[in-house]
Amino acid sequence: MRLFKLIITLIIFSLLGVFVYQNLEILNQTLPLKYNLYFVAKALSVKIYLLVLISLLVGFFMGLTVLLKFHFKTRRSLKRERIEKELAQAAFSQKPAPSQPAPSHAPESGTGT
């Protein structure tokens, strides 16, 4: 299984490398960016590869936060269930065993006197 993972990882990285190599000319171009926030107006020039990298990282961290939200929610609910189960077991073990029912004082059938 390790060999399979290694081969797949190498294939993915080699495809990524080929993509970058073939698009190196485009990725090295500079884009002028302008933004205007009513009180601040700026103009920047940024390389395309930097924009692609930043957008990939932002997407990765957004996905990670969504994943971690569900992960911690599940861990919290499992911890709550485990504590409830331990409390139920502790309460059950502290209960005294039910005593034998007292014998009834009615005469048994079949004896005649």
N, C-alpha and C positions, 0 to 999 in steps of 0.2 A: 504494500500500500504506500509506503514511503517513496518507493521508486516511482510509482504512478504520480504521486503529488509533485515530486521533483520534475518529472518530465512535463507535466501540465504547466507548472510554474515557469519552466524554461521556455516553453512554447509561447505563453502569454507575454513574457518579457521580450522575447525575440520579435513577436508581432508588434509590440509597442515600440521597440527600437526601430523597426523598419518603417513604421508610420512616422516617427519623429524624423528619421533620416530623409524620407521622401518629402516631407513638408517643412524641412529646416528653413528654406528660403522664405516661406510664408510666415512661419513662427517667429522669425527674427525681425519682421517689419514692425515699425513703430506706429501706434495709433494715437492721435490727439484726442484726449478726453476733456470735456468741459462740463462743469456742473455749476449750478447757480442756486444757492440757498439764500433766500432773500437778503441775508446780511453778509454772506461770503460768496464770492464768485472766483473760481479757480480753473485753471487749464493745466492739464498734465499731459505728458507723452509717455505712453507705456507700451512695452513690447507685448506682442500677442501671446507669446508663450507664458508670460507672467500672468496675464488675464486668465488663460486656460488653467494654469496651475492653481491660481486663487479660487476660481470657480469650482474646480474639482475638490479642493480642500474644504471649502464652505459646504458643498453638498455632502461630503463624507462626514463632517462633524454634525450636520443637521440630521442625517440618517442615524448616526451614532447616538445622538441625544434621544431620538424617538425610540431606538432599540433599548437604550438604558432605562428609559421611562417604564416600558413594559417589563423589563427585567427586574427592576427594583419593586415594582408593584406586585409581581408574582412572588418575589422573595418575601415581601412583607406579609402577603396573605398566607404563604406556606408557614412562616414563622408563627403567625397568629393561630393557625390550625394546630401546629405542633404544641404550642403552649396550652391550648384548650384541651388537647388530647392528654397531655401530661397532667393537667389539673383534674380531668375526669378520672384518670387512672388512680391518682392520689386519693381522690374522694372515695372511689370504689374500694381501695385497699384499706381505708380507715373505717369503713362501715363494719359493725360487728356482724358476724355470721348469723343468719336467721336461726333462732333456737327451734328446737323440735316442738311441734304443737303439743299442747297438754292433752293427755289422754282424756277421752270423754268418759263421763260417769254413767253412761247408759249401759245397762246389762247387755252382755253379748247374746246373740241369738243362738239357739241350739242347746243351751243348758237349761234344764228344767228343774226348778225347785219350788 
